Amino acid sequence: MGQTDSQFKAFIRFILDALKEADNETDEAKHKAKMAKIIENLQKILED
């Protein structure tokens, strides 16, 4: 079953928000951890 345009846009907003939050992180270790979590979540979505 596919996504509607609205659902896809919501997904993109979620990713964009997570990336902005990670980008604003000043602590390098926390930045890397947040980016790793985003990557992990996206990989899980692809595997589902």
C-alpha positions in Angstrom: 0.0 0.0 0.0 1.4 3.4 -1.0 1.5 6.7 0.8 -0.5 9.7 0.0 1.2 13.0 -0.8 0.3 14.3 2.6 1.8 11.3 4.4 5.0 11.5 2.3 5.3 15.3 3.2 4.8 14.5 6.9 7.6 11.9 6.6 9.9 14.4 4.9 9.1 17.0 7.6 10.1 14.5 10.3 13.4 13.8 8.6 14.1 17.5 8.1 13.3 18.3 11.7 15.6 15.5 12.9 18.4 16.7 10.7 18.1 20.3 11.8 18.2 19.2 15.4 21.3 17.2 14.8 22.9 20.0 12.8 22.3 22.5 15.7 24.0 20.2 18.2 27.3 21.9 19.3 28.7 18.8 21.1 30.4 16.7 18.5 29.7 13.4 20.2 26.0 14.2 20.6 25.9 15.4 17.0 27.3 12.1 15.8 25.0 10.1 18.0 21.9 12.0 16.6 23.1 11.5 13.0 23.7 7.8 13.7 20.2 7.5 15.1 18.6 9.2 12.1 20.6 6.8 9.8 19.5 3.8 11.8 15.9 4.8 11.7 15.9 5.4 7.9 17.6 2.0 7.4 14.9 0.3 9.5 12.2 1.9 7.4 13.9 0.6 4.2 14.0 -2.9 5.6 10.3 -3.0 6.6 
